[in-house]
Amino acid sequence: MQNCRWSGERLIMSPEVNDLLCRVEGGAPMGQIMRRHWLPAALSEELAERDGDPVRVRLLGEDLVAFRDSDGKIGLIGEFCPHRNASLFYGRNEACGLRCLYHGWKVAADGAVLEMPSEPSERAMARNVRHKAYPTHEAAGIVWTYMGPENEMPEFEPPVFQPGPDTKISICKVVVNCNWAQILEGAIDSAHSSTLHMSNMVPAEVDSARATDENWLRPSTDKAPRLQVQSTDFGFRYVAIRRPIANAGTHDYIRMTLFIAPYTVLIPPNNRYRVALMHIPVDDTHTAFHFIAFGGDTTPDRESWQKFNALQPGIDVDENWRNRRNRSNNYLQDREAMRRGSWTGIPGIPNQDIVMWESMGPIAGRKEERLGASDVAIVAFRRQMIEAARQMLAGGTAIGRGHSHTRLASLRSFEGIVPKDTDWRALGTIEAAE
C-alpha cells in the first residue's frame, strides 16, 4: 500500500494517507462512503413532540436542523434559510413546516418552500425553490438519514442492535472532541480493556462474562491477549484469546468482536445483554459516539444504562450531548479515588476511553506510533478502510454496499471459555449472505 507500510514494529502512515482515513468533510472519500449508508442523525427522544423544538444536527461537516412536523414526519434540512441564510433553528415549527423568523419563509420536511410572505403573491417563486433536505427513517430509537446520491440510496435495514421488533434497546450518546477513526480504533482494541477499565472489568472465577449493576466480570487476568482476524463481507471479525483463571492448560478464554463497516462495532456480550458501538462523524474533529445495550428483559433500561456509564443527560452531558468532563477541567479526574484503588479516577467505561481518545489530539498523528502484537485489529481496520477510501476515490462501490451482504440481524459476537482446539471462526452466528 503506497505511503502505508510495515517498518519493524511500525505501520508507517504518511499525513496524506492519514487524511484519507480520517477526513470526512466535503468531497473526502471517507465521507462519501459514510454518505452511502444510513446514518444516525438524532435520537427519537430528541424529537418526541409534533411541532416541538427544532434540534441542531451536524453530520459530515454539514449544519442541519431536524424537526417533527404536525403530521409526525421528521424533516432534516439545511440549517440556513434559503432566503437570506438566517438560522432555521430559531424558527417556528408549525403547520407542517419550519418557519424562519426573519421573513417568514416556511420550509417543509421534504425541503419544499411552502410560503414566502415577503414576496408578492402573484409571483410563483416558491414553486421554483427547494431547500436542502435529506430523507429520514425512524428505527431502534434513532432518527436515521441518508446523505448520498438519490439513485444509490439503499433500502433501510434495521441495525445490528435491533435483530427483532421487540428487542430492548438502551442508548448512551456523547459528542467526543476528536476524529471518528481514533475512537473506532479504541472499540476494536481488546487489549486496552484489561488495563484502562480494570476497575470496571474485574477478574472473577466465573464461567463467562457477567454483568452486575456496578461492574463487568470476566474469567481472566491475562492482559496480553493473542489476536487473530478474519475478513468478511461486512468488515471483519477478530478474536482476543486469553488464559482463563480456571483450566488454563486445556481451555482458552475467547472474546470476539465484529467491525461492521463503516462505523459500527459489536463487542462481546455478557450474561445480561449485548453491546454495540457507533462512531458517527460530526465533522473531521468531532464524533457522535453511541454506546448501546440491547437484548431481552435483562437489558438495563435507558436511565440505568446511562447512570452505569456516567453519561446521564443533564448531569454528565448537556443538552447538546457535550461531556461535562473535558480537557479544561481535567475530566474531573479524582486523584484521591485513585489513591483509594480506582485505576483512573474517572467514572464510566466510555468516559475513561474518551480521555484517552481526546488526549491524542483532534486527529491522531499515526506516523510515530509503535504498534505491537496487540494491534492486529487496528492494522486490519486501517488497511481495510484506506483501501475502501481509494476504491471510492476511483469511482467504486462503497464498502458495505455491495449487492450481496450478510444480514445485520444475523451477526453475533461471542465470549466464553472453550477447549484449546476449538476453531473460533465457527463461534457466534453468521448466516449465509442473501
NUSENU-82508 format. One record per atom (N, C-alpha, C): residue in three letters; y, x, z. Coordinates in steps of 0.02 Angstrom, whole numbers, plus 50000, padded with zeros to 5 digits. Layout:
REM residues N
ALAYXZ ...
//
This chain:
REM residues 434
MET499415004350000 MET500005000050000 MET500625004550000 GLN501055003749951 GLN501645007949944 GLN502095007450005 ASN502305013350032 ASN502755013750090 ASN502465010750153 CYS501795009850154 CYS501475007150214 CYS500775010250216 ARG500685015550256 ARG500065019350253 ARG499875021850322 TRP499235023850328 TRP499005026950390 TRP499175034350390 SER499395036850447 SER499505043950457 SER499295045650528 GLY498685048250537 GLY498435049350604 GLY498365042650640 GLU498725041950695 GLU498685035850734 GLU499175030550710 ARG499585032250661 ARG500155027950646 ARG500065024250580 LEU500275018050579 LEU500345014250517 LEU501085014650500 ILE501255018850451 ILE501965020250437 ILE502235014750393 MET502775011650415 MET503105006350377 MET503835008350365 SER504025008750302 SER504715010250286 SER505155004450305 PRO505815005550312 PRO506274999950326 PRO506224994350274 GLU506094996150211 GLU506044991150159 GLU505444986650169 VAL504874989650187 VAL504274985850199 VAL504334981650262 ASN504644984450313 ASN504764980750374 ASN505194974550360 ASP505694975250318 ASP506104969450298 ASP505684964250261 LEU505214966650220 LEU504794962050183 LEU504374957750231 LEU504154960750285 LEU503764957250335 LEU504194952450376 CYS504804954550392 CYS505204951050443 CYS505724946250416 ARG506054947850362 ARG506624943850340 ARG506404937150310 VAL506774931950328 VAL506594925250305 VAL507184921450274 GLU507774924050279 GLU508364920350257 GLU508464921050181 GLY508824916250152 GLY508984916450081 GLY508354916450038 GLY508334921049991 GLY507764921349946 GLY507214925949968 ALA507234928350030 ALA506724932950055 ALA506024930050043 PRO505564934050017 PRO504894931350000 PRO504524928450061 MET504614931350121 MET504274928450179 MET504554921550195 GLY505204920750187 GLY505494914150195 GLY505254909250143 GLN505154911650082 GLN504894907350029 GLN504174905150043 ILE503784909550075 ILE503114907550097 ILE503164901950149 MET503604902950198 MET503684897950251 MET503894891250220 ARG504324891350171 ARG504584885250141 ARG504034881150106 ARG503494884250090 ARG502944880650056 ARG502424877850104 HIS502604877950168 HIS502194874850220 HIS502624869750258 TRP502294864750287 TRP502644860250332 TRP502814863950396 LEU503454863750415 LEU503704867550473 LEU503934862850528 PRO503814864550591 PRO504104860650646 PRO504864861350646 ALA505214855750645 ALA505944855850646 ALA506214854050715 ALA505884849350749 ALA506104847050815 ALA505514843650849 LEU505564842750914 LEU505074838650949 LEU505264831350941 SER504774826950937 SER504924819850931 SER505334817350990 GLU505224820251048 GLU505604818051107 GLU506344819351101 GLU506544824151059 GLU507254825551049 GLU507594819951009 LEU507194816050973 LEU507464810850929 LEU507124804250946 ALA507084802851010 ALA506704797051032 ALA507034790351015 GLU507694790151013 GLU508044783751006 GLU508314782650935 ARG508234776550911 ARG508574774650848 ARG509324774650859 ASP509694777250811 ASP510414777950817 ASP510614782150877 GLY510174786650898 GLY510314790950955 GLY510714797050933 ASP510804801650980 ASP511214807650967 ASP510894812050914 PRO511294814550867 PRO511034819450819 PRO510824825850855 VAL510394829750823 VAL510134835950851 VAL510254841550800 ARG510544846950824 ARG510604852850781 ARG509924856050770 VAL509794858050708 VAL509184861650690 VAL509374867550647 ARG509104873250663 ARG509204879150621 ARG508514881750602 LEU508394882250537 LEU507744884550511 LEU507864889350453 LEU507524894950454 LEU507554899750399 LEU508274901450380 GLY508714901550431 GLY509414903350419 GLY509844897650396 GLU509574891650390 GLU509974885750369 GLU510174881550429 ASP510804879450430 ASP511054874950482 ASP510974867750459 LEU510594863850499 LEU510414856950481 LEU510554852350540 VAL510534845850528 VAL510594840850580 VAL510034835750571 ALA509694834050626 ALA509174828950624 ALA509414822750661 PHE509204816850637 PHE509384810650671 PHE508874805350654 ARG508774800650700 ARG508334794850688 ARG508794788950673 ASP508704785950615 ASP509174780650595 ASP508984773850624 SER509344768750605 SER509254761950633 SER508554759150620 ASP508234761450566 ASP507564759050549 ASP507014763550577 GLY507204768750613 GLY506714773350642 GLY506544779250597 LYS506834779550538 LYS506704785050493 LYS507084791250516 ILE506764797050512 ILE507094803250533 ILE507374806850472 GLY508014808450476 GLY508334812450424 GLY508424819550448 LEU508354824250403 LEU508514831350415 LEU508954833550358 ILE509594834050372 ILE510094835150319 ILE510524841250335 GLY510874843850284 GLY511334849350295 GLY511854847450348 GLU512014852250392 GLU512474850650447 GLU513174848850422 PHE513394851750367 PHE514094851250349 PHE514214845950295 CYS514664841450310 CYS514814835650267 CYS514964837850196 PRO514694834350146 PRO514814836350076 PRO515544835550054 HIS515944832050095 HIS516644831050077 HIS517054837350090 ARG517164838950154 ARG517584844750172 ARG517234849550220 ASN516584848650226 ASN516174853350264 ASN516294853150340 ALA516534847650366 ALA516544846850438 ALA515834845650463 SER515704847350526 SER515014846650552 SER514824839350563 LEU514254837450535 LEU513994830750546 LEU513654829950614 PHE513554835550650 PHE513264835050716 PHE513684830550762 TYR514334830650751 TYR514794826650793 TYR514874819550767 GLY514514817850713 GLY514614811450681 GLY514304805550719 ARG514414799650692 ARG514164793450720 ARG513504791550685 ASN512984790650723 ASN512334788550696 ASN512314780950699 GLU512424777750642 GLU512494770450642 GLU512304767550575 ALA512024761450577 ALA511884757550517 ALA511544761750463 CYS510994765050483 CYS510564768850437 CYS510934774650402 GLY511354778150439 GLY511674783950411 GLY512064787750464 LEU512224794050449 LEU512614798250493 LEU513314798750463 ARG513814796250501 ARG514494795650475 ARG514924801350502 CYS515234805050457 CYS515684810450475 CYS516314807750509 LEU516514810850563 LEU517114808550598 LEU517754809950559 TYR517744814850514 TYR518354817050482 TYR518644811750435 HIS518264809650385 HIS518504804650337 HIS518024798750331 GLY517504798550371 GLY517064792750372 GLY516514792650320 TRP516424797950282 TRP515864798050235 TRP515204797250274 LYS514754793150247 LYS514114791850281 LYS513534794150237 VAL513084797950268 VAL512504800850233 VAL511864797850260 ALA511424795650216 ALA510784792750235 ALA510274798250249 ALA509704796250278 ALA509174801050295 ALA508924804750234 ASP508944801650175 ASP508704804950115 ASP509244808750078 GLY509844809350107 GLY510384813150076 GLY510844809050033 ALA510694802650022 ALA511144798449983 ALA511804797450021 VAL512364797949985 VAL513014796650015 VAL513144789150007 LEU513144785550063 LEU513184778250061 LEU513894775650058 GLU514344779050091 GLU515034776550095 GLU515524782450093 MET516104781050060 MET516654785850056 MET517304782050069 PRO517444780350131 PRO518044776250144 PRO518694779350120 SER518714785950115 SER519334789250094 SER519444789050019 GLU518964786449980 GLU519024786249907 GLU519164779149884 PRO519534778349829 PRO519664771649802 PRO519014767949788 SER518994761649804 SER518374757749798 SER518144757149726 GLU518624757549679 GLU518414756649609 GLU518064762849581 ARG518114768449616 ARG517774774449592 ARG517034774249610 ALA516624776649566 ALA515894776649578 ALA515654783549601 MET516094786949638 MET515954793849657 MET515324794449700 ALA515214789549745 ALA514654790049792 ALA513984790449755 ARG513944787149698 ARG513304787149661 ARG513144793949632 ASN513644798249627 ASN513554804749596 ASN513494810449647 VAL513524808849710 VAL513504814049762 VAL512874813249804 ARG512494818549810 ARG511924818549855 ARG511994824649901 HIS511804823749962 HIS511844829050011 HIS511164832250020 LYS511164838550043 LYS510524841850056 LYS510124837950108 ALA509494836450092 ALA509054832950138 ALA508344835350126 TYR507974836450179 TYR507274838450173 TYR506814832950197 PRO506234832150166 PRO505754826950188 PRO505504828550258 THR505334823250295 THR505084824050363 THR504444820050373 HIS504064822050423 HIS503454818550441 HIS503344819450516 GLU503174814150552 GLU503044814650623 GLU502294814850637 ALA502084819650677 ALA501384820150698 ALA501334824950757 ALA500874823550802 ALA500724828050858 ALA501334829250902 GLY501784824450907 GLY502374825250949 GLY502914829550919 ILE502874830750853 ILE503334835250819 ILE503594831950756 VAL504224833350740 VAL504524831450675 VAL504444837550629 TRP504064836650576 TRP503934842050529 TRP504374841150467 THR504504846750433 THR504884846350371 THR504604851150320 TYR504734849550257 TYR504544853850201 TYR505184855950166 MET505294862550158 MET505914865150132 MET505834868750065 GLY505254867950034 GLY505124871549972 GLY505244867249910 PRO505034869749851 PRO505114866049789 PRO504754859349793 GLU505084854149770 GLU504794847349774 GLU504124846849739 ASN504064850149681 ASN503454849649642 ASN502864853549672 GLU502994857349725 GLU502464861049759 GLU502314858349828 MET502614852749847 MET502534850049914 MET501814847749926 PRO501474850749975 PRO500784848649989 PRO500774842250030 GLU500214838750027 GLU500124833150071 GLU500114835650143 PHE500424831850188 PHE500434834050258 PHE499724833850286 GLU499544839350319 GLU498894839850353 GLU499014840450428 PRO498694836450470 PRO498794837150542 PRO498674844350564 PRO499054846850612 PRO498994853750633 PRO498334855050669 VAL498184861250680 VAL497554863150712 VAL497494860350782 PHE498064859050814 PHE498044856450882 PHE498034848750885 GLN497914845650828 GLN497804838450826 GLN497174836950786 PRO496594839250811 PRO495964838150774 PRO495764830850769 GLY496034826650813 GLY495884819550811 GLY496494815450831 PRO496504809050813 PRO497094804950828 PRO497224803950902 ASP496714804850945 ASP496804803751016 ASP496864810351055 THR496934815951021 THR497004822351054 THR497614822351101 LYS497514824551162 LYS498064825151209 LYS498424831751196 ILE499094831551189 ILE499484837451169 ILE500074838251216 SER500164844251243 SER500744845851285 SER501074852151257 ILE501734851951250 ILE502084857351215 ILE502634860251258 CYS502664866951261 CYS503244870551286 CYS503614873351225 LYS504274873051227 LYS504674875751172 LYS505224880051201 VAL505364885751169 VAL505904890151190 VAL506124894251129 VAL506774895351123 VAL507044899551070 VAL507064906751095 VAL506744911151058 VAL506694918251077 VAL507164922251033 ASN507514927051064 ASN508034930751029 ASN507764936950994 CYS507294935850949 CYS507054941350907 CYS506664938450849 ASN506444942850805 ASN506114940950742 ASN505424937950754 TRP505224933450710 TRP504604929750717 TRP503984934350717 ALA503994939750676 ALA503394943750667 ALA503204947450731 GLN503684950150767 GLN503514953850828 GLN503254949150883 ILE503464942750879 ILE503194937850926 ILE502474936150908 LEU502354934850844 LEU501674933150823 LEU501194938950837 GLU501444945150828 GLU501024950850843 GLU500814950950917 GLY501234948350961 GLY501044947651031 GLY500494942651041 ALA500504937351000 ALA499994932151007 ALA499304934450985 ILE499264939350940 ILE498624941950916 ILE498454948650948 ASP498784950251003 ASP498664956551038 ASP498274955051102 SER497614954751096 SER497194952751152 SER497224957851209 ALA497334964251193 ALA497304969451244 ALA497864968751296 HIS498444966351276 HIS499004966251323 HIS498904961451380 SER498494956251369 SER498424951051420 SER498124953751485 SER497714958951480 SER497394961651539 SER497874965551583 THR498444967651554 THR498944971351592 THR499554967051606 LEU499904964951554 LEU500534961251564 LEU500424954951605 HIS499874951451593 HIS499764945051626 HIS499254945451684 MET499164951451711 MET498624952251760 MET498724947851823 SER499344945951838 SER499454941651896 SER499284934451882 ASN499234932651817 ASN499074925751797 ASN498384924951767 MET498124930351738 MET497444930351709 MET497014934651754 VAL496704931551803 VAL496394935151859 VAL495654936051848 PRO495394942151856 PRO494664943151852 PRO494314939251907 ALA493754936151889 ALA493364932251937 ALA492644931851915 GLU492184930951963 GLU491484930451947 GLU491324923251926 VAL491504921751864 VAL491374915251835 VAL491004916351770 ASP490714911051742 ASP490304911951682 ASP490714911551617 SER491344909251623 SER491794908951565 SER492504907951591 ALA492984907951545 ALA493684907251566 ALA493794900551600 ARG494164900651655 ARG494304894751694 ARG495064894051702 ALA495294887851705 ALA496004886551717 ALA496074882851783 THR496514885351826 THR496704881751886 THR497424879551878 ASP497694876351928 ASP498394874351924 ASP498864880251931 GLU498614885951954 GLU499034891851965 GLU498884897551917 ASN498244898351896 ASN498044904251858 ASN497524902651805 TRP497414907551761 TRP496844907551717 TRP496364912951742 LEU495734911151751 LEU495224915851775 LEU494804918151716 ARG494624924551717 ARG494184927251664 ARG493664931851694 PRO493054931851666 PRO492494935651696 PRO492454942851674 SER493014946551677 SER493004953551656 SER493594957251688 THR493484963651702 THR494024968051725 THR494184973351671 ASP493884972651613 ASP493944977551559 ASP494624976951525 LYS495034982251527 LYS495704982151497 LYS495724985451427 ALA495174987751403 ALA495164991151337 ALA494634987951293 PRO494774981951267 PRO494274978551225 PRO494164982051158 ARG493574981051131 ARG493424983151063 ARG493584977351016 LEU493964978650963 LEU494194973450918 LEU493854973950850 GLN493674968150822 GLN493404967750754 GLN493744961850719 VAL493854962450654 VAL494234957450615 VAL493824954850557 GLN493884948450543 GLN493564945250485 GLN494094941450446 SER494204943250383 SER494684939650340 SER494404932750322 THR494844927850316 THR494644921050298 THR495144918250248 ASP494994912050224 ASP495454909050176 ASP496084906350210 PHE496084905950277 PHE496684903450312 PHE497074909050345 GLY496824915150344 GLY497144920750377 GLY496604925650399 PHE496464925950464 PHE495894929850487 PHE495694927650557 ARG495074929450575 ARG494834928950643 ARG494724935950670 TYR494834936850734 TYR494644943250763 TYR494354942050832 VAL493964946850855 VAL493634946250919 VAL493814952250962 ALA493934950951027 ALA494014956251077 ALA493384956151120 ILE493034961651121 ILE492394962251156 ILE492514966351220 ARG492374963351277 ARG492474966651342 ARG491814966851381 ARG491794971351430 ARG491234971551477 ARG491324965751527 PRO490824961551536 PRO490884956351587 PRO490774959251657 ILE490984955651707 ILE490874957751776 ILE490124957851791 ALA489774952751769 ALA489054952251782 ALA488654953751718 ASN488084956951726 ASN487624958251670 ASN487934962351614 ALA488334967351632 ALA488684971351581 ALA488204975451539 GLY487604976751564 GLY487124980551525 GLY486814976751468 THR486794970151474 THR486444966051423 THR486904961151387 HIS487504960051413 HIS487944954951385 HIS488644957751372 ASP489014954251327 ASP489714955551313 ASP490124949351329 TYR490754950651347 TYR491224945151355 TYR491654944851291 ILE491604939251257 ILE491914938351190 ILE492524933751195 ARG493084935951166 ARG493674931651159 ARG493884931851086 MET493854926251052 MET494014925750981 MET494684922350971 THR495094925150927 THR495754922550911 THR495804921450836 LEU496144916150815 LEU496234914650744 LEU496974915250726 PHE497124918850672 PHE497794918750642 PHE497764913950583 ILE498154908550586 ILE498184903550533 ILE498844904450497 ALA498834907850440 ALA499454909550404 ALA499844903250385 PRO500514903550387 PRO500874909650403 PRO501134910350475 TYR501064905150519 TYR501434905650582 TYR501054903250644 THR500414901350638 THR500044898450694 THR499504903150719 VAL499394903150785 VAL498854906950815 VAL498474902350862 LEU497814902550857 LEU497374898750902 LEU497034903750947 ILE497204903651012 ILE496924908551058 ILE496314905751094 PRO495934909851129 PRO495314907451161 PRO495454901851211 PRO495004897051215 PRO495084891351260 PRO494874893051331 ASN494964888251376 ASN494674888651443 ASN494264882251455 ASN494044881251515 ASN493604875551528 ASN493974868851527 ARG494644868851527 ARG495024862651532 ARG495384860751467 TYR495584865651428 TYR495974864051368 TYR495974870051320 ARG496204868551260 ARG496284873651208 ARG497024875351202 VAL497184881051171 VAL497874883351168 VAL498044885851098 ALA498614883551072 ALA498874885851007 ALA499594888051016 LEU499814892550972 LEU500494895050974 LEU500794894650903 MET501414892650898 MET501764892550834 MET502394896750840 HIS502554900450786 HIS503104905150786 HIS503544903450725 ILE504054899350735 ILE504444896550680 ILE505104900250673 PRO505224903550617 PRO505844907450610 PRO506464902950608 VAL506894903750657 VAL507554900550656 VAL507994904050605 ASP507984910550608 ASP508314914950559 ASP507984921750566 ASP508304926950541 ASP507984933550543 ASP507884936150615 THR508304933950662 THR508304936950728 THR508204931950785 HIS507984925950769 HIS507834920950820 HIS507214916950798 THR506824914750847 THR506194911350833 THR506094905550881 ALA505884899850856 ALA505694894250898 ALA504944895050915 PHE504804896650977 PHE504124897950999 PHE503854891651033 HIS503264889451011 HIS502934883551039 HIS502274885651070 PHE502184884151134 PHE501584885751172 PHE501244879151189 ILE500644877951161 ILE500364871251158 ILE499674871051190 ALA499594866451238 ALA498934864851266 ALA498694858351235 PHE498054858151217 PHE497794852051186 PHE497054851151201 GLY496824845151194 GLY496124843651205 GLY496024836651231 GLY495604835951283 GLY495424829351309 GLY495794827851374 ASP495474824051417 ASP495794821551477 ASP495984827051526 THR495664832851524 THR495834838151571 THR496414842451548 THR496684840951489 THR497294844351466 THR497874842451511 PRO498274847251535 PRO498834845451578 PRO499344841151541 ASP499704836851579 ASP500234833051548 ASP500824837651533 ARG501294835051495 ARG501854839251471 ARG502234842451529 GLU502404838551580 GLU502804841151636 GLU502414846551673 SER501764845551685 SER501364850451721 SER501304856851680 TRP501214856151615 TRP501144861951570 TRP501794865951569 GLN502354862651564 GLN503004866051563 GLN503144869551630 LYS502944866351685 LYS503034869451751 LYS502584875451759 PHE501954874951737 PHE501474880551741 PHE501754886651705 ASN502084885651649 ASN502354891151608 ASN503074892851623 ALA503374889651674 ALA504074890951692 ALA504534890151632 LEU504424884651595 LEU504834882951536 LEU505034875551540 GLN505274873451597 GLN505474866451607 GLN506174865251580 PRO506254860351536 PRO506934858551512 PRO507384856751571 GLY507994859351569 GLY508484857951621 GLY508414862551681 ILE507864866151686 ILE507764870951741 ILE507704878051714 ASP507234878951668 ASP507114885651640 ASP507424886551571 VAL507464881151533 VAL507784881351467 VAL508324875951464 ASP508854877251425 ASP509404872551421 ASP509284867251367 GLU509784863251352 GLU509694857751305 GLU509584860151234 ASN509734866451220 ASN509604869351154 ASN508984873851154 TRP508564873151206 TRP507934876851213 TRP508054884351221 ARG508634886251245 ARG508784893251259 ARG508554894851330 ASN508244900651337 ASN507964902651401 ASN508514904851448 ARG508504902151509 ARG508994904251559 ARG508834911051588 ARG508234913451576 ARG508054920451591 ARG508184924451528 ASN508644929051530 ASN508814932751470 ASN509034939851488 ARG509184943651438 ARG509364950751449 ARG509974951551493 SER510454946951487 SER511074947651526 SER510964947051601 ASN510434943551622 ASN510284943151694 ASN509614946451711 ASN509404951051667 ASN508774954651677 ASN508184949951687 TYR508234944151652 TYR507694939251652 TYR507524936851723 LEU508014937551768 LEU507924935551838 LEU507294938651868 GLN507154944751847 GLN506554948251872 GLN506614949351948 ASP506094947751984 ASP506084948152057 ASP505714954552078 ARG506094959752092 ARG505784966152111 ARG505444965652179 GLU505704961452223 GLU505384960652288 GLU504694957452279 ALA504644952552233 ALA503994949552219 ALA503514954752192 MET503764959452152 MET503344964852126 MET503074969152183 ARG503494970552232 ARG503264974452290 ARG502744970652331 ARG502774964052327 ARG502284959952364 ARG501644958852323 GLY501614961152261 GLY500994960752223 GLY501054957852153 SER501614954552136 SER501694952052068 SER501764957952020 TRP501394957851965 TRP501414963451918 TRP502094963951884 THR502394958351864 THR503014958451825 THR503624955951864 GLY503524951951916 GLY504094948851949 GLY504414943351908 ILE504044940951857 ILE504304935851811 ILE503794930151808 PRO503994924051823 PRO503524918451822 PRO503394915951751 GLY502774913751738 GLY502604910551675 GLY502374915551623 ILE501774914351596 ILE501494918851546 ILE501964919851486 PRO502244914551456 PRO502684915751399 PRO503314919751417 ASN503594918751476 ASN504184922451496 ASN504044929951501 GLN503454931651525 GLN503264938751528 GLN503234941751458 ASP502954937951411 ASP502944940151341 ASP503644940851312 ILE504074935951327 ILE504744935851298 ILE505134942151316 VAL505064944451379 VAL505404950551399 VAL505184956451355 MET504534956851342 MET504284962351300 MET504524961651228 TRP504484955551201 TRP504684954551131 TRP505424956151121 GLU505844953351164 GLU506564954351155 GLU506774961551170 SER506394965051213 SER506574972051228 SER506484976651168 MET506104974351118 MET506014978351057 MET506624978151011 GLY507104973651026 GLY507684972750983 GLY507614966650939 PRO508154964550906 PRO508134958550864 PRO507604958850809 ILE507534964750778 ILE506994965950730 ILE506684972650748 ALA506064972550769 ALA505744978750793 ALA505714983950737 GLY505904990050754 GLY505804995650708 GLY505104998350717 ARG504704998050665 ARG503994999750671 ARG503835006850647 LYS504345010450624 LYS504215016950593 LYS503955022050643 GLU504175021650705 GLU503995026750755 GLU503445024550802 GLU503115018950788 GLU502575016750831 GLU501975021450826 ARG501565021350879 ARG500925024750877 ARG500385019650894 LEU500065017050842 LEU499565011850852 LEU498895014850871 GLY498505010950908 GLY497855013250930 GLY497295008450912 ALA496715009550942 ALA496125005350927 ALA496234998150947 SER496664996950996 SER496794990051019 SER497264986250973 ASP497504989550920 ASP497994986550875 ASP497704984550807 VAL497044984050804 VAL496714982450740 VAL496974975850712 ALA497054970650754 ALA497294964250728 ALA498014964650706 ILE498414968750739 ILE499114969650719 ILE499144972550648 VAL498734977550637 VAL498714980650570 VAL498484975550518 ALA497974971550535 ALA497724966550488 ALA498274961450471 PHE498654959250521 PHE499194954550510 PHE499714957550464 ARG499934963550477 ARG500454966650436 ARG500224967450364 ARG499634969950355 ARG499384971050287 ARG499314964350250 GLN499054959350284 GLN498944952950251 GLN499614949650232 MET500094949750277 MET500724946250264 MET501184950250218 ILE501154956750221 ILE501554960750173 ILE501284959650103 GLU500624959650095 GLU500334958250029 GLU500504951150007 ALA500504946350053 ALA500684939450036 ALA501414939050013 ALA501854942850045 ALA502554942850025 ALA502634945849956 ARG502264951049941 ARG502294954149875 ARG502034949349821 GLN501504945749837 GLN501244940849789 GLN501764935249777 MET502094933249831 MET502614928149824 MET503184930649780 LEU503374936949791 LEU503914940049752 LEU503724940449678 ALA503084941149665 ALA502844941649595 ALA502704934849564 GLY502874929549600 GLY502774922849572 GLY502094919849587 GLY501734922649635 GLY501074920049651 GLY501094914149699 THR500504911849719 THR500444906249765 THR500544908649837 ALA500884904649877 ALA500994906349947 ALA500334906449985 ILE500254911250029 ILE499654911750070 ILE499554905250108 GLY498924902950111 GLY498764896650144 GLY498874890450103 ARG499094891250040 ARG499234885549998 ARG498804885449935 GLY498214888449940 GLY497754888449884 GLY497444881549873 HIS497094880549818 HIS496794874149802 HIS496234872349851 SER495894877349877 SER495354876149923 SER495494879949988 HIS495464876450044 HIS495564879750108 HIS495174876050162 THR495024879750215 THR494664876750271 THR495114871650305 ARG494824865850320 ARG495214860650354 ARG495414863050423 LEU496054862150441 LEU496294864450505 LEU495914861150563 ALA495734854750555 ALA495394851150609 ALA494714854250625 SER494444858250580 SER493784861150591 SER493814867950627 LEU494404870750634 LEU494464877550661 LEU494374877650736 ARG494024882650761 ARG493904883550832 ARG493954890950850 SER494284892450905 SER494234899050935 SER493634898850983 PHE493514904351017 PHE492924904651060 PHE493034909751116 GLU492734908451174 GLU492684913451226 GLU492044912051265 GLY491744917451290 GLY491144916551329 GLY490744923051335 ILE490254922951379 ILE489804928651388 ILE489184927551347 VAL489014932351304 VAL488454931551258 VAL488024937951259 PRO487384937451240 PRO486964943451234 PRO487264948451185 LYS487154954851197 LYS487474960051157 LYS487284959751083 ASP486704957051067 ASP486504956850996 ASP486774950650960 THR487214946750991 THR487494940850960 THR487984942750905 ASP487944939650847 ASP488424940550793 ASP489024935950807 TRP489584938850826 TRP490164934750845 TRP490414930450787 ARG490274932550726 ARG490514928750667 ARG490204921850663 ALA489644920850698 ALA489304914350698 ALA489554909850754 LEU490004912450796 LEU490254908550852 LEU490854904350830 GLY491024899350870 GLY491564894850850 GLY491294890050798 THR491744885950771 THR491544880950721 THR492044881250663 ILE491814883350607 ILE492234883250547 ILE491824879950492 GLU491994873950475 GLU491624870350423 GLU491794873150355 ALA491384871750307 ALA491484874250239 ALA492134871550210 ALA492454875550168 ALA493064873250135 ALA492914867450089 GLU493404862950085 GLU493314857150043 GLU493514858849971 
//
